[in-house]
């Protein structure tokens, strides 16, 4: 059995399903080891209202992955989503020491951290800190200022934050399930690691994670994260609409969507009927399938109109040249891409996760894109940490050689 720290683990504790993927890096590529999935309990809308129930869901998911892979999991990169996540661009600067006015990596790290801390209020916690550009005196728009000479270093940084209590509650659940939280990652940011091509990031693209509790999104322009946000609308709202209008239990509404749902109502013939279970089973009755899909289309159009409003507010609507990529379980709903294209007026595709070596076909679904993206992020995190250790080692060696 390999050492536990050899594994790269992504954990998505969603409001409907808890998912876990385990992989291992071999010769610079990833090999799939195992996965787990369990129904998520303990959520009410986007908030954790029963930690014990969610801990049990996480434990069940992780134990399934451990059993499938024949190994033990002790740490994971954890996804965070929900309408409490926000982003903004922050600015900070440092004066370079006189006589040593060549920018060092340590000074870059300092000014980036300062920009992040300047955006944090008492109720916010940092998720991602992404440098956009640097200025050294009058030299503006630099991507890598190390080695440049000047008197002042400015940083412009995209800061993604979460509500502190919500973040703390999720980390507490993972810890209670006997896992160390290596890092927390905004879920569309993780999904982007899995579903985007570099040319899409360059041209302008939006990843929209269609989850059960919320719709989270991340917009990239010129290969940089320009916007991260969330809407308090998700798959559960689609289910709720169907349940209310068709007067059927939520469980039955979810099954109807899965079996007959389409977000384009006109694709359904008017004379097609479906059997809709009533609140009392013996009161079921036939209703038009088109009515079901009219309900879904209305909610889908509203959802993408809200995304469009966010893009326009951030002045990014006209810059999304490469289009939109949909991920998450709801992304598999028939016709949803068509609605997104019509509302957002841009090409739209389904974002499927990359095929890891030995990965089973059942994971070839947009519902797994975020979890596999978390594994890819874990790989990047390990590489970053190794490079930092190497820099410290080189520094110590230079001290010993002097």
C-alpha positions in Angstrom: 0.0 0.0 0.0 1.3 3.4 -1.0 1.8 6.2 1.5 -1.3 8.3 2.1 0.3 11.5 1.0 0.9 10.1 -2.5 -2.8 10.4 -3.3 -4.5 13.5 -4.7 -8.1 13.8 -3.4 -10.9 16.1 -4.5 -14.0 16.4 -2.3 -17.2 18.1 -3.4 -19.7 18.2 -0.5 -22.7 19.4 -2.6 -26.2 20.1 -1.4 -27.6 17.1 -3.3 -24.6 14.7 -3.6 -21.3 14.3 -1.9 -18.6 13.2 -4.4 -15.0 12.2 -3.9 -12.3 11.3 -6.5 -8.8 9.9 -5.7 -5.9 9.9 -8.2 -2.2 9.5 -8.2 0.5 11.2 -10.2 2.7 8.9 -12.2 5.3 10.2 -14.7 3.7 13.7 -14.7 0.2 12.3 -15.6 -2.7 11.4 -13.4 -4.0 7.9 -12.9 -7.5 7.4 -11.5 -7.6 5.3 -8.3 -11.1 5.3 -7.0 -14.2 7.4 -6.3 -17.1 7.6 -3.9 -20.6 9.1 -3.9 -23.3 9.5 -1.3 -26.6 11.4 -0.9 -25.9 14.7 0.8 -27.9 15.4 4.0 -27.7 18.2 6.4 -28.2 21.1 4.0 -31.2 23.5 3.9 -30.9 25.5 0.7 -27.2 26.6 0.8 -26.6 26.4 4.6 -25.4 23.5 6.7 -28.2 23.0 9.3 -27.3 19.6 10.5 -23.5 18.9 10.8 -24.0 15.4 12.1 -26.0 14.4 9.0 -23.5 16.0 6.6 -20.5 14.4 8.4 -22.2 11.0 7.9 -22.6 11.7 4.2 -18.9 12.7 3.8 -17.8 9.6 5.8 -19.9 7.4 3.6 -18.5 8.9 0.4 -14.9 8.7 1.6 -15.3 5.2 3.0 -16.7 4.1 -0.4 -13.6 5.5 -2.2 -11.3 3.9 0.4 -12.9 0.5 -0.1 -12.9 0.8 -3.9 -9.2 1.8 -3.9 -7.9 -0.3 -1.1 -6.2 2.6 0.6 -6.8 5.2 3.4 -7.6 8.9 2.7 -6.4 11.5 5.2 -6.6 14.8 3.4 -8.5 16.5 0.5 -8.9 19.6 -1.5 -12.5 20.7 -0.8 -14.9 22.6 -3.1 -16.8 25.6 -1.9 -19.9 27.1 -3.6 -23.0 29.1 -2.9 -24.3 32.7 -3.2 -22.1 33.8 -0.2 -19.0 33.6 -2.5 -17.9 37.0 -4.0 -15.0 38.4 -6.0 -13.5 41.8 -6.5 -10.3 43.3 -7.8 -8.0 44.6 -5.1 -4.9 46.8 -5.4 -1.9 47.2 -3.1 1.7 48.4 -3.4 5.1 48.2 -1.6 8.1 50.5 -1.8 11.3 48.8 -3.0 14.3 49.2 -0.7 16.7 51.9 -1.8 19.9 50.4 -3.1 18.1 47.1 -3.8 15.5 48.2 -6.2 15.3 45.0 -8.2 12.0 43.2 -7.6 12.4 39.9 -5.7 9.9 37.0 -5.5 9.4 37.6 -1.8 8.3 41.2 -2.5 5.8 40.0 -5.1 4.4 37.5 -2.6 4.1 40.3 0.0 2.2 42.7 -2.2 -0.2 40.0 -3.4 -1.0 39.0 0.1 -1.5 42.6 1.1 -4.0 43.0 -1.7 -5.9 40.0 -0.5 -6.0 41.0 3.1 -7.2 44.5 2.2 -10.3 43.0 0.7 -11.3 40.9 3.8 -13.9 42.2 6.2 -14.6 40.6 9.5 -17.1 38.1 8.0 -15.1 37.1 4.9 -12.4 34.5 4.4 -10.1 34.1 1.5 -10.6 31.3 -1.2 -8.5 32.3 -4.1 -5.9 35.1 -4.7 -5.1 35.5 -8.3 -2.6 38.1 -9.5 -3.8 39.9 -12.7 -1.0 42.4 -13.4 1.8 44.3 -11.8 3.3 47.8 -12.2 6.9 48.8 -11.5 6.9 52.6 -11.4 5.7 53.6 -14.9 6.0 50.2 -16.3 2.4 48.9 -16.3 0.6 45.7 -17.1 3.5 43.4 -16.2 2.8 39.7 -15.8 6.0 38.8 -14.0 7.8 41.8 -12.4 10.7 39.7 -10.8 14.0 41.2 -11.9 12.6 44.6 -12.9 14.1 47.7 -11.4 12.2 50.5 -9.8 11.1 52.2 -6.6 7.5 51.0 -6.2 5.8 47.7 -6.9 2.0 47.7 -7.4 -0.2 44.6 -7.7 -3.8 44.2 -9.1 -5.3 41.0 -7.7 -8.6 39.1 -8.2 -9.7 38.2 -4.7 -12.4 35.5 -4.3 -13.9 35.3 -0.8 -16.5 33.3 1.1 -18.7 34.1 4.1 -16.5 33.1 7.0 -19.1 31.2 9.0 -20.3 29.2 6.0 -16.6 28.3 5.2 -15.8 27.4 8.8 -18.9 25.1 9.1 -17.9 23.2 5.9 -14.3 22.8 7.1 -15.6 21.6 10.5 -17.7 18.9 8.8 -14.7 17.7 6.8 -12.5 17.7 9.9 -15.1 15.7 11.8 -15.0 13.1 9.1 -11.4 12.6 9.9 -10.0 14.5 6.9 -7.5 17.4 6.8 -8.6 20.2 4.5 -5.6 20.9 2.3 -7.2 23.9 0.7 -10.7 25.2 -0.2 -11.4 26.1 -3.8 -14.3 28.0 -5.4 -16.0 25.2 -7.4 -16.3 26.8 -10.9 -12.6 27.7 -10.5 -11.9 24.0 -9.9 -14.2 23.0 -12.7 -12.4 25.3 -15.1 -9.2 23.3 -14.4 -11.0 20.3 -15.9 -13.1 21.6 -18.7 -11.5 24.6 -20.3 -8.9 24.8 -23.1 -6.3 27.5 -22.8 -7.5 29.2 -26.0 -10.9 29.6 -24.5 -9.5 31.4 -21.5 -7.6 33.7 -23.8 -10.6 34.6 -26.0 -13.1 34.9 -23.1 -15.2 32.2 -21.6 -17.6 31.6 -18.7 -17.9 28.4 -16.7 -21.3 28.0 -15.2 -21.6 25.2 -12.5 -25.3 24.2 -12.4 -25.6 22.8 -8.9 -28.5 21.7 -6.8 -28.4 24.6 -4.4 -26.8 27.4 -6.5 -25.5 28.4 -9.9 -21.9 29.4 -9.6 -19.9 31.0 -12.3 -16.4 32.1 -13.2 -15.5 34.3 -16.2 -12.0 34.3 -17.9 -10.7 36.9 -20.3 -7.1 37.1 -21.6 -6.4 33.9 -19.6 -7.2 35.6 -16.3 -10.1 35.2 -13.9 -12.1 38.4 -14.3 -15.3 37.5 -12.4 -16.4 34.9 -9.8 -19.9 34.8 -8.4 -23.0 32.8 -7.6 -26.8 32.9 -7.8 -29.1 31.5 -5.1 -30.8 29.4 -7.8 -30.1 25.7 -8.5 -31.5 22.4 -9.5 -33.6 22.3 -6.3 -35.6 25.3 -7.6 -36.3 23.5 -10.9 -37.6 20.6 -8.8 -39.6 23.0 -6.6 -41.3 24.6 -9.5 -42.4 21.3 -11.0 -43.6 20.1 -7.7 -45.7 23.2 -7.1 -47.2 23.5 -10.5 -47.9 19.8 -11.1 -48.9 19.2 -7.5 -46.6 16.3 -7.0 -44.1 15.4 -4.2 -40.5 16.8 -4.7 -39.1 13.3 -5.1 -41.6 12.5 -7.9 -40.9 15.9 -9.5 -37.1 15.1 -9.6 -37.9 11.8 -11.3 -40.2 13.4 -13.8 -37.4 15.9 -14.8 -34.9 13.1 -15.1 -37.2 10.9 -17.3 -39.1 13.5 -19.4 -37.5 16.9 -18.8 -36.3 19.2 -21.6 -35.6 23.0 -21.3 -37.0 23.7 -24.7 -40.8 23.2 -24.5 -41.5 23.5 -28.2 -39.6 20.3 -28.9 -42.3 18.4 -27.1 -45.4 17.4 -29.1 -48.6 18.9 -27.6 -50.5 15.6 -27.5 -47.9 13.7 -25.4 -49.1 12.9 -21.9 -47.2 11.7 -18.8 -48.5 10.2 -15.6 -47.9 12.6 -12.7 -48.1 11.1 -9.2 -50.3 13.0 -6.8 -49.6 14.0 -3.2 -51.6 10.8 -2.4 -50.4 8.0 -4.8 -53.8 6.9 -5.9 -54.6 10.5 -7.1 -52.1 10.4 -9.9 -53.3 11.8 -13.2 -52.0 12.3 -16.8 -50.7 15.8 -17.7 -49.1 17.3 -20.8 -45.4 16.6 -21.0 -45.1 20.0 -22.7 -46.4 21.7 -19.4 -43.5 20.0 -17.5 -41.0 21.4 -20.0 -42.6 24.9 -20.1 -41.9 25.0 -16.3 -38.3 24.0 -16.8 -37.8 26.5 -19.7 -39.1 29.4 -17.7 -36.8 28.7 -14.8 -33.8 28.1 -17.2 -34.4 31.4 -19.0 -34.6 33.3 -15.7 -31.3 31.7 -14.5 -29.3 32.6 -17.6 -30.9 36.1 -17.6 -29.5 36.6 -14.1 -26.0 35.4 -15.3 -26.2 37.8 -18.2 -27.0 40.7 -15.8 -23.9 39.8 -13.8 -21.7 39.8 -16.9 -23.1 43.1 -18.1 -22.7 44.6 -14.7 -19.0 43.7 -14.8 -18.7 44.8 -18.5 -17.7 41.4 -19.6 -20.7 40.4 -21.8 -19.2 41.5 -25.1 -15.8 39.9 -24.2 -17.0 36.3 -23.8 -15.9 35.3 -27.4 -15.4 31.6 -26.8 -18.8 31.2 -25.2 -20.1 29.4 -22.2 -19.3 26.0 -20.7 -21.9 24.3 -18.5 -21.0 21.9 -15.7 -22.7 20.3 -12.8 -25.5 17.7 -12.6 -28.2 20.1 -14.0 -26.1 20.7 -17.1 -27.1 17.3 -18.4 -30.8 18.5 -18.7 -31.8 18.3 -22.4 -32.1 21.6 -24.1 -30.3 23.6 -21.4 -27.4 24.5 -23.8 -29.9 25.8 -26.3 -31.5 28.1 -23.7 -28.1 29.4 -22.6 -27.2 30.1 -26.2 -30.5 31.9 -26.8 -30.3 34.1 -23.7 -26.6 34.8 -23.5 -26.3 35.0 -27.3 -23.0 33.0 -27.3 -21.9 29.5 -28.2 -22.5 27.0 -25.3 -21.2 23.5 -24.7 -21.3 20.9 -21.9 -18.1 20.7 -19.9 -17.1 17.0 -19.5 -14.2 16.1 -17.2 -10.9 14.9 -18.8 -10.4 11.2 -19.2 -7.9 10.2 -16.5 -6.1 6.9 -17.0 -8.3 4.0 -15.7 -11.3 6.3 -15.0 -14.6 4.5 -15.3 -17.2 5.7 -17.9 -19.7 6.6 -15.2 -17.6 9.6 -14.3 -17.8 10.9 -17.9 -20.6 13.3 -16.9 -20.7 17.0 -16.1 -21.7 16.2 -12.5 -18.1 15.0 -11.9 -16.3 17.9 -13.6 -15.8 19.9 -10.4 -14.6 16.9 -8.3 -12.0 16.0 -10.9 -11.1 19.7 -11.2 -10.4 19.6 -7.5 -8.0 16.7 -8.1 -6.2 18.7 -10.8 -6.0 21.6 -8.4 -4.5 19.3 -5.8 -1.8 18.4 -8.4 -1.0 22.1 -9.0 -0.9 22.7 -5.2 1.6 19.9 -4.7 3.8 21.3 -7.5 3.6 24.8 -6.0 4.6 23.5 -2.5 7.5 21.5 -4.0 8.8 24.6 -5.7 8.6 26.6 -2.5 10.5 23.8 -0.7 13.1 23.8 -3.4 13.6 27.6 -3.1 14.1 27.3 0.6 16.6 24.5 0.1 18.5 26.6 -2.5 18.5 29.6 -0.1 19.9 27.5 2.8 22.6 26.0 0.5 23.6 29.6 -0.5 24.0 30.5 3.1 26.2 27.5 3.8 28.3 28.2 0.8 29.1 31.8 1.8 
